[in-house]
Amino acid sequence: MNKNNPLLQWTAAMALSGTIGAVVLESGADAPAVAFARSLVGGLLLLVWSAARGWLRPWTLTRRDLWLAVLGGLFLVGNWVLLFASYALSSISVSTVVYHTQPLMLVGLAAAFLGEKMAKSQLIRALIAFGGVTLISLSAHGVDGKPVRLEGIALALGAAALYAGASFVAKQLKHLRPHVLAAVQLVTGTIVLAPALLVTPLPTDTSGLLWLVLLGTVHTALMYVLMYASIGKLPTTTVALLSYVYPVVAVVVDVLAYGHRPTWPEGVGMLAVLAAALAPKRTPKSTADSAPKSAPEAPQPARI
């Protein structure tokens, strides 16, 4: 891939994100084992990548940086466990769309802990997203035609909350290279999830293991490198618009590979959630006149 084309890099990263659900299900492993394998393989590769570029300087990390990175890692891998578990209980498309409520949760965390003011438009968007999740919960059906299990939707919401927590912590570590931060978080996940293998072991068949290796290499290490190489080079509106590729690909994969057929109310709910969560945030009018003009702010992409 052309390393000088951030548009293609970001689009590819979002498309890869949309296929993660299928890789998780095809592995046949339980959620904790999948999250462990992803942390192990992805973390090792990101460590090698960072070291090869001279970015890996542990002595530059303060104690506060390390503790925050570990905390963010706990949030990140916890979010993976919940999201991966939700795929089997609801569907890939339903879980993915509900998961995209996380940017709005992050706004709430920033308002509660950083004193950032929540604009009226953000509150309206949160209400729209909540209405969309409600529609999905009441009308979504699985492959067998039966309503999806609400536990799956609850797990996806829990995953979104944990990811919002990981993003909130990352905001306090903007001075660190994202590759290094991600590597520390994945190493944390590997250590924390290792005991879970006693209860939910890795698959013993070659096929299942290969799916997990694919998840760690392509859908984690490569995907993160593509994201971090491109996000700073694109206009924020472009990042926001192309972030829709992720849930759209997830829905298409769910329909084509697993026979999911969204109902009309479910489709409306999905559109409501995505429109509320991924629409660019405009600068409030009260500050627009006194501040330099800039592009609308894009949401933090769901880095699953």
ABEGO torsion letter per residue (X at the ends): XBAABAAAAAAAAAAAAAAAAAAAAAAGBBAAAAAAAAAAAAAAAAAAAAAAAGABBAAABBAAAAAAAAAAAAAAAAAAAAAAAAAAABBAAAAAAAAAAAAAAAAAAAAAAAGBBBBAAAAAAAAAAAAAAAAAAAABBBAAGBBBBAAAAAAAAAAAAAAAAAAAAAAAAAABBAAAAAAAAAAAAAAAAAAAAAABBBBABAAAAAAAAAAAAAAAAAAAAAAAAAAAABBAAAAAAAAAAAAAAAAAAAAAAAGBBBBAAAAAAAAAAAAAAABBBBBBAAAAAABBBBBBBBBBBBBX
